[in-house]
Amino acid sequence: MIAKEEISSWFRSLQDDICQAIEAEDGKAKFEEDNWQRGGGGGGGGRTRILQHGNVIERGGVNFSEVFGVASSFLTSQLETQNKKQETTNFFATGVSIVMHPQSPMVPIIHMNVRYFESGNDKWFGGGIDLTPHYVNEEDAKHFHHALKNVCDKHHTTYYKEFKKWADEYFFITHRNETRGIGGIFFDHLRINEFSVQERFEFVKDVGNCFAPLYVSLMRKNKSLPYTDKEKQWQNIRRGRYVEFNLVYDRGTKFGLETNGRAESILMSLPPQANWNYNYQPKKGSAEEKTLTYLKKEIDWDN
């Protein structure tokens, strides 16, 4: 049986690897590390790493955390929805969470989270990776989803279809009736036992390890494309949608705040700037209007 310490240690190494890859491709900015301890009577802490004002990345965060303690009423209610017979008060959670906000509107925003959770005898993995282009490029979208499908197919032929649908449902801004971006994969409560823990862990490892080469390729391909103030304005409007999702719907944000996590680290997922233009409507036939047509569920990007 794999111990939680081994899983946590691997997440630490994943943080290191991703930071090195992003720094190398950005070519200018370096990650600054902020070590923190969990307050409010809880145990554990984390390493927040922030990169700002780079050649490609305006602000990016790669966070590692390992926290434990007595579950809040919020967390207990979440656990009860999964196993109503279990009365649990203690928990252990560890993982890596990433968001990259680029300088250029031609480079997409990306998010990834991989995590492990224990509460009593209940243990599971969760996570996901999704892409939020300011301008949807079909070639990039297909490349992104094809790479994720390859990762999923390596472990189970049903994973991609199941987790892609889950992402479409999860990364949806209900009050806007649009998806946050082009989706990706999302999974939660992948429960384990002594026969399947290694398989589950290897899948999560492969999801984590695909992040750096996948996003670096998108940075490299799009970072030199020209843009004007018009595209920057649209970028900030799309960033506003990103903020709305993270503050209203995102489970990770809610979990972090409800378990006395460090607010600065939790809210690093927000962009440095965002706009809300009242009743903004893109021009007919524009690239902005075309992008909105892609922000819907059940698009088959792998074909």
C-alpha positions, 0 to 999 in steps of 0.5 A, a space after each residue: 500500500 502506498 503511504 500518503 507521505 510518498 504521494 505528497 513527496 511526488 507532488 512536491 517533485 511535480 511542482 519542481 518539474 513544472 516550475 523549471 519547465 515554465 521558467 525555461 520557456 518564459 526566458 525572463 521571470 523566475 518563480 518566487 517561493 512563499 512557504 506557509 503554515 496552516 493557521 486556525 488550529 490546523 496542521 500542515 502548510 505548503 509552498 506557493 510559487 508565483 511567477 510574474 511579469 515574464 516574457 510570456 506569463 503575466 502571472 502564474 502560480 504553481 502551488 503545493 499543499 499538504 494539510 490535515 486536521 479536524 474537518 470543518 462542517 463544510 468539509 464534513 457535509 461534502 464527505 457525507 454526500 459520498 458516504 453518509 454512514 461514515 462519521 469522520 472528523 479528521 482529514 489529510 489532503 495534499 496536491 498541486 494546483 496550477 494556473 497560468 495567465 499569459 501576457 498575450 491574448 493569443 496564448 491560452 490560460 491553463 489550469 491543472 489540479 491533482 490531489 489526494 485525500 484521506 478521511 478515516 478509511 476513505 481515500 481517493 484521488 481527484 484532479 483535472 486539467 482544462 484550457 481557456 483560450 481567449 481566442 479558440 484555435 481549433 488546431 490547438 484545441 484538438 492537440 490539447 484534447 488528443 494529448 489528454 485522450 492519450 493519457 486517459 487511454 493508457 489507463 482505461 478506455 472509458 476515462 477520456 469520454 467520462 472525464 471529458 464529459 465531467 469537465 464540460 459539466 464542471 467548468 460551466 458558468 451557469 449564470 452565463 450559459 457558457 463553458 469557461 473554455 474548451 474543457 479538458 478532463 475532470 475527475 473526483 473521488 477516484 477511490 482506492 483500495 490496496 489492489 488499485 491504489 498503484 493504478 490510480 496513482 500512476 494515472 494521476 502521475 501521468 496527468 501531472 506529467 503531461 502538463 509541462 510539455 503540453 503547455 510549453 508547446 502552446 506557449 511556444 506556438 502562440 507567444 509571438 503572434 501579433 495582437 492589438 489593444 482590441 485583443 487585449 480588451 477581449 482578453 480582460 473580458 474573458 479573464 472576468 469570466 474566469 474570475 466569476 467561475 473561480 469565485 462562484 463555482 470552483 470547489 478547490 477555492 471553496 475547500 481552501 477557504 473553508 479549511 482555513 487555507 492561506 487566502 493569498 495562495 488560494 486566490 493566486 488563480 485570479 488574473 492580475 487584471 480583468 474587465 467587466 463591460 456592461 452588456 458587452 456584445 462582440 461584433 457580428 462575424 468577429 473572431 470574438 463572436 466565433 470564440 463564443 460559439 465554441 464555449 459549449 458542452 459536448 464538442 468532440 475535439 478529438 476528431 
